[in-house]
Amino acid sequence: MTARRKPGSLQATIRFVQEEESFVVRPAEPRDDAAIAVLVVEGFLDKFRPIFRSRMERSVKIMERWVDLEHSLGGVRSLVIENPDSAEVAASVGIRISSSDDDALARGLWKTLSSSLGFFHASWAVTLLSYPRYSAFSSEAYVERLVVDHYYRRQGMAQALLDRAESLARESGKATVGLHVSGRNLPALRLYEAYGYKEKSRQRSLLTGYFLGVRDWLYLQKEL
Ligand SMILES: CC(C)(COP(=O)(O)OP(=O)(O)OC[C@H]1O[C@@H](n2cnc3c(N)ncnc32)[C@H](O)[C@@H]1OP(=O)(O)O)[C@@H](O)C(=O)NCCC(=O)NCCS
C-alpha cells in the first residue's frame, strides 16, 4: 500500500507529485491522543457541530480526554497510520476488545463535558452522543471512530486499519467484529460492504434525525 505525501506550506503552490511509499499501521501511544482527537472531530464535523454548537473550539480537548478515558477505562485500543515524512497521524481507529468500566467511563466523560460546557449544554451533548446505543458482549470486538484525514482518503488506509483491527480481535479470541454506521454515510457503507460486514439491525432515532440529520443507525457485523 502507498501513501501520498501531504504538501507542506512551502510546497503549497507546487504541483503535488505522488510518490510510492509504504505506510504502516501501529498501535497508538498516549502522545497520539491529541492528533486522534483532531482527526475524529474533523472527520465527524457534521455530527459534532450540532452537538457543540458555539463551543466548537472546545470539542478537540473534550475528544482528547474522551480518547484517553477510553484507553484507560473503556477496554479500547487505538491504531494509527502516520505520514512517514511528517509523522503526522493520517488515520486512526479504536477497537474495543477488553471489558470496560462503563460507570467510570460515563462519570469521566460527564466530568469533562460539564466542566467544559456547563451543565445544560453537557446534558444536551450526552443525550446526542449516547446514540447509537450498544451493549458490548464478550465474544465481539467493537470498532469505533474509524477516520482517515481527507487528504489521504481512497488509498486503502481504512482497509489497512480494519485489517489490523480484525487481526487484534482474532488474537483476542473474538468470534465477530461489530460496528455502527449512520444510514447516510455512503463511503463508510461501501467500505464495510466491500469488507464483508453485514447489517444485523438498525436503530431509528427521531432526535438524532432532527438534530444530526441521522435517523437510522445501522449495526453491522462480520464473522471472523
Ligand atoms: C469512510 C472512510 C473511513 C474511508 O476511508 P478511506 O481510507 O478513504 O477508505 P479506503 O481507501 O480504505 O477505501 C476502501 C474501499 O471503501 C470504499 N470507499 C471508500 N470511500 C468511498 C467513497 N467516498 N465512495 C465510495 N466508496 C468508497 C471503496 O470500495 C474503497 O475501495 P476502492 O478505493 O478500491 O474503490 C473515510 O471516508 C472517512 O474517514 N470518513 C469520515 C469518517 C467516517 O465516516 N468514518 C466511518 C465511521 S462508521
The ligand as a MOL file (V3000), in Angstrom:
LIG
                    3D

  0  0  0     0  0            999 V3000
M  V30 BEGIN CTAB
M  V30 COUNTS 48 50 0 0 0
M  V30 BEGIN ATOM
M  V30 1 C -15.1080 6.1050 5.4000 0
M  V30 2 C -13.5910 6.3720 5.4200 0
M  V30 3 C -13.0220 5.8850 6.7580 0
M  V30 4 C -12.9370 5.5850 4.2640 0
M  V30 5 O -11.5270 5.7610 4.3650 0
M  V30 6 P -10.5490 5.5200 3.1140 0
M  V30 7 O -9.1670 5.3440 3.6270 0
M  V30 8 O -10.7900 6.5770 2.1080 0
M  V30 9 O -11.0920 4.1290 2.5490 0
M  V30 10 P -10.2480 3.1010 1.6520 0
M  V30 11 O -9.3200 3.8420 0.7520 0
M  V30 12 O -9.6450 2.0670 2.5380 0
M  V30 13 O -11.4340 2.5040 0.7640 0
M  V30 14 C -11.6820 1.1500 0.6870 0
M  V30 15 C -12.9590 0.9170 -0.1040 0
M  V30 16 O -14.0820 1.5140 0.5540 0
M  V30 17 C -14.9860 2.0630 -0.4270 0
M  V30 18 N -14.9960 3.5270 -0.3290 0
M  V30 19 C -14.2350 4.3070 0.4830 0
M  V30 20 N -14.5370 5.6160 0.3180 0
M  V30 21 C -15.5260 5.6650 -0.6180 0
M  V30 22 C -16.2480 6.7290 -1.2090 0
M  V30 23 N -16.0240 8.0260 -0.8790 0
M  V30 24 N -17.1900 6.4090 -2.1360 0
M  V30 25 C -17.4300 5.1370 -2.4670 0
M  V30 26 N -16.7540 4.0610 -1.9490 0
M  V30 27 C -15.8200 4.3350 -1.0280 0
M  V30 28 C -14.4350 1.6370 -1.7680 0
M  V30 29 O -14.9690 0.3470 -2.0460 0
M  V30 30 C -12.9400 1.5570 -1.4810 0
M  V30 31 O -12.2310 0.7360 -2.3770 0
M  V30 32 P -11.6540 1.3910 -3.7520 0
M  V30 33 O -10.9530 2.6600 -3.3710 0
M  V30 34 O -10.7320 0.3190 -4.2550 0
M  V30 35 O -12.8580 1.6360 -4.6050 0
M  V30 36 C -13.2840 7.9030 5.2100 0
M  V30 37 O -14.0370 8.3670 4.1160 0
M  V30 38 C -13.5970 8.7630 6.4260 0
M  V30 39 O -12.7430 8.9630 7.2790 0
M  V30 40 N -14.8300 9.2920 6.5090 0
M  V30 41 C -15.2300 10.1800 7.6530 0
M  V30 42 C -15.3720 9.3970 8.9380 0
M  V30 43 C -16.3240 8.2300 8.7770 0
M  V30 44 O -17.4020 8.3560 8.2280 0
M  V30 45 N -15.9130 7.0570 9.3100 0
M  V30 46 C -16.7100 5.8480 9.3060 0
M  V30 47 C -17.4500 5.7790 10.5730 0
M  V30 48 S -18.5760 4.4160 10.6320 0
M  V30 END ATOM
M  V30 BEGIN BOND
M  V30 1 1 1 2
M  V30 2 1 2 3
M  V30 3 1 2 4
M  V30 4 1 2 36
M  V30 5 1 4 5
M  V30 6 1 5 6
M  V30 7 2 6 7
M  V30 8 1 6 8
M  V30 9 1 6 9
M  V30 10 1 9 10
M  V30 11 2 10 11
M  V30 12 1 10 12
M  V30 13 1 10 13
M  V30 14 1 13 14
M  V30 15 1 14 15
M  V30 16 1 15 16
M  V30 17 1 15 30
M  V30 18 1 16 17
M  V30 19 1 17 18
M  V30 20 1 17 28
M  V30 21 1 18 19
M  V30 22 1 18 27
M  V30 23 2 19 20
M  V30 24 1 20 21
M  V30 25 1 21 22
M  V30 26 2 21 27
M  V30 27 1 22 23
M  V30 28 2 22 24
M  V30 29 1 24 25
M  V30 30 2 25 26
M  V30 31 1 26 27
M  V30 32 1 28 29
M  V30 33 1 28 30
M  V30 34 1 30 31
M  V30 35 1 31 32
M  V30 36 2 32 33
M  V30 37 1 32 34
M  V30 38 1 32 35
M  V30 39 1 36 37
M  V30 40 1 36 38
M  V30 41 2 38 39
M  V30 42 1 38 40
M  V30 43 1 40 41
M  V30 44 1 41 42
M  V30 45 1 42 43
M  V30 46 2 43 44
M  V30 47 1 43 45
M  V30 48 1 45 46
M  V30 49 1 46 47
M  V30 50 1 47 48
M  V30 END BOND
M  V30 END CTAB
M  END
